[in-house]
């Protein structure tokens, strides 16, 4: 009986040994393009990580919340400085925009205009911060 079992097992092993066994190569392809994956996955991965981020930076300013009065003041200051620079350029290159000498308070800015032997000097000082700029227009 043991011989029959041994012959049976031996015949099964011979039969299985003669079968063609095939397999496919396993190829690993990473998802992240930083590690060799497809470069088109990068935007999707970045957006997914950004959406999952629940941590808020305590030092970051909330840029969506702005004060309309601050915006108005900044806009007004820009327009004043734009008008002043326009008049300076016109006085240098002509077209009539004469600047009179004197001291002017324009919003947050103090503007001093005076003539000396070298030309016209314009001092612009931001009253709130103390920053100032000197513009010298030489006369020819």
Helices and strands as residue ranges (DSSP letters): H 2-17, G 33-35, G 39-41, H 42-52, H 68-93, E 102-106, E 109-116, E 119-126, E 132-138
